[in-house]
Amino acid sequence: MFIEFLPLWMFALVCLVLMLGYPVAFTLAGVALLFAGGGIIAGVFDPALLQTFPSRIYGIMSNYTLVAVPLFVFMGVMLEKSRLAETLLGNMARACGRLPGGLGLSVILVGAMLAASTGIVGATVVTMGLMSLPTMLRHGYHPSLATGTICATGTLGQIIPPSIALVLLGDVLSSAYQQAQLRLGVLNLQTVSVGDLFVGAVIPGLLLVGLYIIYLLAVARLAPQKAPSLPHDLESDADLPSAPTGGRLWLSLVPVLVLITLVLGSILTGVATPTEAAGVGAMGAMILAAGQRQLTRERLLDVMRSTTRISAMIFTILLGASLFSLVFRGFGGEELIHELFNNLPGGHIGALLVVMLVIFLLGFILDFIEITFVVVPIVGPVLLAMGIDPIWLGIMIAINLQTSFLTPPFGFALFYLRGVAPDSVATADIYRGVAPFIALQLCLLAALALWPQLVTWLPSVMR
């Protein structure tokens, strides 16, 4: 019985060691080697499987799709450090601030554009927290509403393309989809492209932004003391540095929209692959920074160092997860998962509910990178072999992770904002603030489950 469930013991040990605070990549590789060594000694693991790992490393490092990751990271870090979002937020707040809830509305709109430009959740939450939270609090916004809006808006980078999470999910789901087809005996194998996931995420992303806006405007109307309009005299407001003229607003808005159009438009229309579009985005971010007179040698070196550090972290985790996946399958883990799912009541619906619940809970302790590289390769082939649409599954996983990032007490977005929020903001205010946005995301998940066409219609049209 112990040997039969060795794959599950592997997974449990990884979660335990990660909770103790050890690095993710080395935990995955270390646990895999520990179990592989014990399996070789016990005669239940084929050592020849480990000889295939170098070819896996070569396949990862030569993967053309994954080249988009450092390019998108570079684009996001460059935009973060060029103060473009700060100028845009100031102009947008002055344009919308006199409306009830206008400052919160500007935060949502700028956060959505920042998410579509960077695709990095942590960077968006921290940036929006530093720029907008003091202003919202000083102008009378309730702390829970202000912090909840910033946290929820910051996590839009998880679902709004070009999301790095979707880039990684697309690569993993493509491999899982091919394995599912092999299991079903399909000879003409099909793949899932990152572009398909980007297209599938457009409508859910816009729906989520729309739900946020409707909620904020409803609060401003029903409880105006929580989201007051700004005073007419904003010229002396140091937190809103730009003049409230339409010309300045468009001058700060147009560059961001042009960059988003170049990156997403080229992908959606099929003019460029996601990797090529990422290169365009990286170059466009440098041009925008130069236009803001922020492209100095020191800043460029700082952006390159940050990009190298983040990219190295992602690929090191990917290598560790690849070794873990290899050993997991060597112990018959995929067959074990398939058998467990087949025995669940409800068929593929029951299996999907269990997987979504597990991913939601793991989102408390693992980042989306670890879940993408560890959990999805294990459960993906089994779910896809049951007939679930791969694009729909990828978007559901992304929104599920986005929800877990907001959920107290361990949501990553809460930690990010807590680190930059003033001491006057209680942690309980942050927890209360995100609750309505979690409910909105769960409503979106339910809507996508009831009407999968919200995800699959646009990709089918674009094809």
DAWO-V634104 format. One record per residue. RES is the residue in one small letter. SS is DSSP state (alpha for helix, beta for strand, coil for the rest). D_CENTER is the distance of its C-alpha to the mean C-alpha in Angstrom with 2 decimals. Layout:
res = <RES/RES>
ss = <SS/SS>
d_center = <D_CENTER/D_CENTER>
//
This chain:
res = <m/f/i/e/f/l/p/l/w/m/f/a/l/v/c/l/v/l/m/l/g/y/p/v/a/f/t/l/a/g/v/a/l/l/f/a/g/g/g/i/i/a/g/v/f/d/p/a/l/l/q/t/f/p/s/r/i/y/g/i/m/s/n/y/t/l/v/a/v/p/l/f/v/f/m/g/v/m/l/e/k/s/r/l/a/e/t/l/l/g/n/m/a/r/a/c/g/r/l/p/g/g/l/g/l/s/v/i/l/v/g/a/m/l/a/a/s/t/g/i/v/g/a/t/v/v/t/m/g/l/m/s/l/p/t/m/l/r/h/g/y/h/p/s/l/a/t/g/t/i/c/a/t/g/t/l/g/q/i/i/p/p/s/i/a/l/v/l/l/g/d/v/l/s/s/a/y/q/q/a/q/l/r/l/g/v/l/n/l/q/t/v/s/v/g/d/l/f/v/g/a/v/i/p/g/l/l/l/v/g/l/y/i/i/y/l/l/a/v/a/r/l/a/p/q/k/a/p/s/l/p/h/d/l/e/s/d/a/d/l/p/s/a/p/t/g/g/r/l/w/l/s/l/v/p/v/l/v/l/i/t/l/v/l/g/s/i/l/t/g/v/a/t/p/t/e/a/a/g/v/g/a/m/g/a/m/i/l/a/a/g/q/r/q/l/t/r/e/r/l/l/d/v/m/r/s/t/t/r/i/s/a/m/i/f/t/i/l/l/g/a/s/l/f/s/l/v/f/r/g/f/g/g/e/e/l/i/h/e/l/f/n/n/l/p/g/g/h/i/g/a/l/l/v/v/m/l/v/i/f/l/l/g/f/i/l/d/f/i/e/i/t/f/v/v/v/p/i/v/g/p/v/l/l/a/m/g/i/d/p/i/w/l/g/i/m/i/a/i/n/l/q/t/s/f/l/t/p/p/f/g/f/a/l/f/y/l/r/g/v/a/p/d/s/v/a/t/a/d/i/y/r/g/v/a/p/f/i/a/l/q/l/c/l/l/a/a/l/a/l/w/p/q/l/v/t/w/l/p/s/v/m/r>
ss = <coil/coil/coil/coil/coil/alpha/alpha/alpha/alpha/alpha/alpha/alpha/alpha/alpha/alpha/alpha/alpha/alpha/alpha/coil/coil/coil/coil/alpha/alpha/alpha/alpha/alpha/alpha/alpha/alpha/alpha/alpha/alpha/alpha/alpha/alpha/alpha/alpha/alpha/alpha/alpha/coil/coil/coil/coil/alpha/alpha/alpha/alpha/alpha/alpha/alpha/alpha/alpha/alpha/alpha/alpha/alpha/alpha/alpha/coil/coil/coil/coil/coil/alpha/alpha/alpha/alpha/alpha/alpha/alpha/alpha/alpha/alpha/alpha/alpha/alpha/alpha/alpha/coil/coil/alpha/alpha/alpha/alpha/alpha/alpha/alpha/alpha/alpha/alpha/alpha/alpha/alpha/coil/coil/coil/coil/coil/alpha/alpha/alpha/alpha/alpha/alpha/alpha/alpha/alpha/alpha/alpha/alpha/alpha/alpha/alpha/alpha/alpha/coil/coil/alpha/alpha/alpha/alpha/alpha/alpha/alpha/alpha/alpha/alpha/alpha/alpha/alpha/alpha/alpha/alpha/alpha/alpha/coil/coil/coil/coil/alpha/alpha/alpha/alpha/alpha/alpha/alpha/alpha/alpha/alpha/alpha/alpha/alpha/alpha/alpha/alpha/coil/coil/coil/coil/coil/alpha/alpha/alpha/alpha/alpha/alpha/alpha/alpha/alpha/alpha/alpha/alpha/alpha/alpha/alpha/alpha/alpha/alpha/alpha/alpha/coil/coil/coil/coil/coil/coil/coil/coil/coil/coil/alpha/alpha/alpha/alpha/alpha/alpha/alpha/alpha/alpha/alpha/alpha/alpha/alpha/alpha/alpha/alpha/alpha/alpha/alpha/alpha/alpha/alpha/alpha/alpha/alpha/alpha/alpha/alpha/alpha/coil/coil/coil/coil/coil/coil/coil/coil/coil/coil/coil/coil/coil/coil/coil/coil/coil/coil/coil/coil/coil/coil/coil/alpha/alpha/alpha/alpha/alpha/alpha/alpha/alpha/alpha/alpha/alpha/alpha/alpha/alpha/alpha/alpha/alpha/alpha/alpha/alpha/alpha/alpha/alpha/coil/coil/coil/coil/coil/alpha/alpha/alpha/alpha/alpha/alpha/alpha/alpha/alpha/alpha/alpha/alpha/alpha/alpha/alpha/alpha/alpha/alpha/coil/coil/coil/coil/coil/alpha/alpha/alpha/alpha/alpha/alpha/alpha/alpha/alpha/alpha/alpha/alpha/alpha/alpha/alpha/alpha/alpha/alpha/alpha/alpha/alpha/alpha/alpha/alpha/alpha/alpha/alpha/alpha/alpha/alpha/alpha/alpha/alpha/alpha/coil/coil/alpha/alpha/alpha/alpha/alpha/alpha/alpha/alpha/alpha/alpha/coil/coil/coil/coil/alpha/alpha/alpha/alpha/alpha/alpha/alpha/alpha/alpha/alpha/alpha/alpha/alpha/alpha/alpha/alpha/coil/coil/coil/coil/coil/alpha/alpha/alpha/alpha/alpha/alpha/alpha/alpha/alpha/alpha/alpha/alpha/alpha/alpha/alpha/alpha/alpha/alpha/coil/coil/coil/coil/alpha/alpha/alpha/alpha/alpha/alpha/alpha/alpha/alpha/alpha/alpha/alpha/alpha/alpha/alpha/alpha/alpha/coil/coil/coil/coil/coil/alpha/alpha/alpha/alpha/alpha/alpha/alpha/alpha/alpha/coil/coil/coil/coil/coil/coil/alpha/alpha/alpha/alpha/alpha/alpha/alpha/alpha/alpha/alpha/alpha/alpha/alpha/alpha/alpha/alpha/alpha/alpha/alpha/alpha/alpha/alpha/alpha/alpha/coil/coil/alpha/alpha/alpha/alpha/alpha/alpha/alpha/alpha/alpha/alpha/coil>
d_center = <37.74/36.00/35.74/34.49/31.51/30.79/27.28/26.37/28.05/25.98/22.72/24.25/25.45/22.10/20.63/23.82/23.82/20.24/21.27/24.17/22.00/22.51/20.19/17.78/18.93/22.57/22.34/21.15/23.83/26.45/26.27/26.39/29.43/31.07/31.00/31.94/34.87/36.05/35.77/37.84/40.46/40.62/40.82/37.87/35.50/36.34/36.11/36.07/32.39/31.52/33.29/30.60/27.92/29.00/28.52/24.97/24.35/25.94/23.89/20.59/21.90/23.43/20.51/20.42/16.96/15.44/17.39/14.75/12.46/15.00/15.91/12.60/12.42/16.02/15.53/13.04/15.33/18.36/17.45/16.65/20.06/22.05/22.21/21.54/19.24/22.02/24.64/22.76/22.13/25.80/27.07/24.96/26.02/29.61/29.45/27.95/29.01/32.38/30.91/30.37/26.78/26.53/24.93/22.10/21.86/21.64/18.81/16.76/17.80/17.26/13.84/12.87/14.60/13.08/9.48/11.16/12.83/10.57/6.88/6.83/6.09/9.32/11.30/10.94/11.98/14.73/15.93/16.27/17.80/20.33/21.25/21.45/22.01/25.55/26.51/25.45/27.34/30.34/30.72/30.93/27.52/27.28/25.14/23.22/22.47/21.52/19.16/17.60/17.06/15.47/13.07/12.07/11.94/9.87/6.91/7.43/5.43/2.49/5.84/8.31/9.34/9.69/5.99/6.35/4.33/6.96/9.47/9.57/9.64/12.26/14.36/14.45/15.18/17.80/19.62/19.43/20.80/23.62/24.52/24.71/26.99/29.15/29.51/30.74/33.08/31.58/33.03/31.35/27.77/24.97/21.46/18.04/16.95/13.64/15.50/16.08/12.46/12.09/15.30/14.51/11.50/13.90/16.02/13.62/11.71/15.25/16.46/13.99/15.01/18.54/18.50/17.48/20.31/22.78/22.27/22.77/25.82/27.21/27.09/28.71/31.43/32.14/31.79/32.29/32.91/29.24/28.06/31.17/31.71/32.29/35.88/37.46/38.29/35.11/36.75/37.01/33.44/32.19/28.54/28.67/30.11/30.54/33.36/32.84/34.27/32.88/33.38/31.24/28.48/28.47/28.82/25.57/23.78/25.02/23.60/19.98/20.66/22.44/19.64/17.13/19.97/20.78/17.37/16.36/20.04/20.98/18.39/19.20/22.89/22.94/24.47/22.06/19.71/16.07/17.49/20.34/18.32/16.26/19.72/20.80/17.91/18.75/22.39/21.82/20.07/23.15/25.46/23.99/24.27/27.81/28.58/27.68/29.90/27.14/27.18/29.44/30.02/28.79/25.52/24.96/25.69/23.33/20.43/21.48/21.71/18.23/16.87/19.09/18.14/14.33/15.05/17.77/15.70/13.20/16.28/18.34/16.02/16.07/19.86/20.25/18.25/20.39/23.51/22.50/21.89/25.25/27.17/25.58/26.83/30.07/30.83/30.32/27.00/25.91/29.28/29.05/25.74/27.26/30.37/28.63/26.64/29.87/31.68/29.32/30.79/29.34/28.61/25.22/24.30/25.12/23.27/20.08/20.47/21.00/17.97/15.67/17.53/17.26/13.48/13.38/15.94/14.49/11.33/14.04/15.12/12.60/9.32/6.68/8.75/11.88/11.19/10.29/13.42/15.67/15.37/14.43/17.36/19.63/19.15/17.94/21.43/23.20/21.28/21.49/25.16/25.70/25.05/21.52/20.00/17.30/15.39/15.65/14.61/11.40/10.43/11.84/9.91/6.45/8.27/10.00/7.42/6.54/10.34/11.02/9.33/11.97/14.78/17.71/19.00/16.33/13.05/11.36/11.08/14.78/15.71/14.28/16.30/19.20/19.60/20.30/21.91/25.73/27.79/29.13/25.89/26.12/23.31/24.60/23.99/20.27/20.25/22.38/20.43/17.14/19.20/19.79/16.19/15.38/18.35/17.17/13.91/16.22/18.57/16.10/15.41/19.20/19.81/17.72/19.62/22.87/22.34/20.26/21.71/19.19/16.78/19.48/21.96/20.55/19.85/23.41/24.84/23.28/24.72>
//
